[in-house]
Amino acid sequence: MSTGVLIVNPFATRVSAGITGAVARALGGPEVVWTERPGHATELARGAAGAEAIYVFSGDGGFNEVLNGAHADTPLGFV
């Protein structure tokens, strides 16, 4: 089981609950968290400071937000 976090923007193009579930399974079962508003991905990335890795399933805006909130030593993955 993964100790990573998957940050998902439910409003991004091509993001759905079914695809998110498949992505989470492929990543080994990270904790899945959903963004709720602009800037929320930055907050979620900051809150994931102890995670093994942060994965992002979003568009480029969500990726940018996570980059701005993630700790420098945390590995990042983008879907």
N, C-alpha and C positions, 0 to 999 in steps of 0.2 A: 504494500500500500504506500502511496506517495504521501509525503508531508508537504507537497507543494500546494499552491493556491492557483485556481483558474479564475481569472477575472473576466466576466462576460458582459458585453453591452447588448442587451436584448433588442435594442433599436437598430443595430447595425445590419446592413444588407447581408442576407444569407445566414443570419444567426437564427436558430430555432431551438426549441427545447430538445428535439430529437437529435439534432446534430451536436448540440452541446453535450448531451449524454454520451454520444459516441466518442467525442473528443476526450471527455473525462475518462472514459474507460480505456482509451488508447494511451492516455498519460499515466495510467496506474491508479486512478481514483483520487485526484487532488480534491481539496475542499473547493466547491464551486460557489462563487459569490457573484451577485448580479449588480451592475451599476443601476442607479436610480435617477441620476441627474448629471448635468455637466459638472466636471471636477470631482465626481465621486470616485472614479478610477484612481486618481492620485491619492485620495484618502485611503482607499482599500489597499493600495500598494504600500503606503506608509505603515498601515496596520499589519502587514504581512512580513514584518522585519525578521522574524525568526524562521520563515519558511525556507525549505530546501531550494525551492525555485518558484518563480511566478510565471504563469502562462497567461497569455492574453488572447481572447477570442473577441475581436472587435474590428472596427475600421481604424484608419490611421489616426484619428483624433484620440481614440481610446489608447492606442499604443503610445502616443505622445504623453498622455496623462500619466500612464504607468511609468514611463521613463523618468518623468519629473518627480514621481513619488517613491520609487524603489530605492532601497539602500544600494550603494555602489558595489557591494560584494555579493548581491543576490543575483543568481543566474536568471535570465529572462528568456522566454520562448514566445513566439508569436504565431498564431494560427490564422 
